[in-house]
Amino acid sequence: MNTRLSEAPAPPRTEHPAVRTLVLAFTNDPVIRWIYPDAGRYLAHFPEVATLLGAAAFEAGTVDHTSDGSGAALWVPPNSPADPEAAGELLARSVAPERLEVMFAFLGQVDEFHPTTPHWYLPFIGVDPRHQGRGVGSALLRTALARVDGDGVGAYLEASSEGNRALYERHGFQVQGEIRVADSPPLWPMWRPAVSDGVR
């Protein structure tokens, strides 16, 4: 398994290798595919969603991706929020009209859980299905969390499956609640406290 992080520059483009890996990784993601159940809409719009929500990671150079393309993660640095208007506009034009009301209600709950204190945010981390179960996700998390710990701030993410939640818990994240609206799958907001003198 080759989990060495690529040192190539990370331009904020939907064709970036990290985004291509995430498209593969999220093909069966419960929440993303609830938002985009139609395969055509998913393939057409998810790259733009990932690029928009991870824009600050591209700008800061905190896009982690393995040199063999097996895994990728977009880490948004502290005090670098996504543009809510741009995100809303993208979803409004890309999600099926009959799903917009419940989808925005779901995302409203997501926003309520998002921390307001400085933190690192992980909107997307994924592994190519052909490489899952080989420790790629853990390797990506270890690399990024060392960077997070160096900043002395907490880290936040949302887990979209029980398997992912268990992975994040092994790396120190704690469940803050559960989000579920209408027929949506559950989503678990998770927080990892800042490291201080080697203690969380």
N, C-alpha and C positions, 0 to 999 in steps of 0.2 A: 504494500500500500504506500502510495506517495502522497503525503499530506504537507509537503513543503509548500509554504505560501509563495505564490508568484510575486515577483518584484516588478512586474510590468505596471505602467501607469494605469489609472482607473478613470478614464473619461466618462462623464455622465451620459452615456448613450445606451439606448435600449438594446443595441447589439453587443454590448460588453460581454466578455466571457462569463463573468459572474452572473449576469442576468440570464444568460442562456442556461446556465446550470440551475438557477432558481426556477426557471420555467419547467424544466424537467422534474425538479424536486417537488414542486407544488401541484403537480398534475392530479394527485389524489388527496390533497389537503382538504379536510372537512369544511373549514370555514371559507377558504378562497373559492372552492368549487360550489359552495352554497351561494356565494355571491355571483359566481359565473358558472352555472351548471351547464350551459351550452359550450361545447368544446370550441366552436368557432370564436365566440366572444372571449373565452379565456385566452386562447392563443393570440388573438388580435390585441387584447388590452392589458393582460397581466404584465408584460414587459414594461409598459408605460407606468403602470401602478407601482411596480417595484422601483423603477428609476425615479419617480416623483417622491415616493415616501422615503427613499434612501438617498435623496439628492445631496444632503449634507455630508453623507459618508463618502460619496464620490469627490466632493469638493475638498474634504479634509484628508483624503487618502486613507480612510479607514474602511475600505472595502477589502475583506479578506477572501481570497480564493486560492484553492490548491493549484499547483502547477499542472496537474493532470486533469483539471476540470471536474474533479469528483465532488467538490463541495464549495460553498460560498456563503458569506455572511456580510450583511450591511450594518455597520455600527454607526449610529448617529451620535456625534459628540454632544456633551452638555451645552445647553443654551442654543441649540440649533433646531428649533421646531420646524416641522413641515408646513407648507403653505396650505392652511385649511380651505381657502377659497379654491385654489387650484385642484386640490384633492376632491372637493365636492363637485366641481365642474366636470372633472374626469369621470367620476362615478356616475353622475347624472346622465352623461351622454353614452356611457359604455354598458351600464347595467340595464337589463330588460325593464321596460317601464312598469310592468306589473309588480316588480320586485323592489322598486325604489323605496316605498314607504317603510316596509319592514327592515330593509337594509339600513336606511338612515337611522331608524330607531335603535337598531343593533349598534351601529357605530357611535350613536350618542352615548350609550352605556360604556362603550370602550373609552371614549373621551373622559367620562367621569372618573374612571380609575387611573388615568394617566397622571403620574406625579407632577407636581408643580415645582419641586426643588430640583437643583441641577443634578443631572444623571446621564449616564450613557443609555441609549435606547437601541434595542435590536428589533427592527421591524421585520427582517427576514433572515433566516438561516436555513440552508437546505443542502441535501446530499442527493446526487444523481441516484435514482433507484437501483442502478446496477452496482453501486458501491455502498449501499446502506448495510448497516450491521458490521462494519469493519472499523469503527472508531473514528471515522472522518469528522462527524459532528462534534465529538468530544475534543478532538485535536483543535478544531476551529475555536471552540469555546475556551479552551485553556489558553490559547494564544491571545485571544481578545481580552479575557479576564485579567491576564497579567498586565495588560495596558490599562484596563479600568482601575485595577488596584493601585497602579502608579499614580493615578489622579486623585485617589482618596475619596471618590464619590460612589454612589450606588449605581446599580444597573437595573433596567426594567425591560420586560418583554411580555408578550402574550402567548401562551401555549394553546395550540389548536387541536391537540390530541392527547390522550392519556399517556402514550409512549413518549411524546415530547416533554410532557409535564414531568414525568419520572426522570428523564435525562437532565432537565434543568434543575430539578431538586438535588440531584447528585452533585451539581456544580454550585450549590449554595443558594439557589433561588427559592423563595417561599411564596406559596399561593396567597393572594390577597382577596380572592372572591371568585365568583363564577358569573359569567355573562351568558344570557340565553334569552332570545326574543322569538316568540311565535314558533316557527318550525326550524329555527337555527340550531346548529350544533353548539355545544358548550365551548366557551373560550375562557381560559383562566389567566387573569393578570398575575404577574409574578415579579417579585422584587428581591434583589440581592443587596444587602446592606453594604455600605462602604467598609473597606478593610482598614483597621486602625491598629498599628503595632502588631500586625499579623493576626488580629482577632476580629471576626465579624460580629 
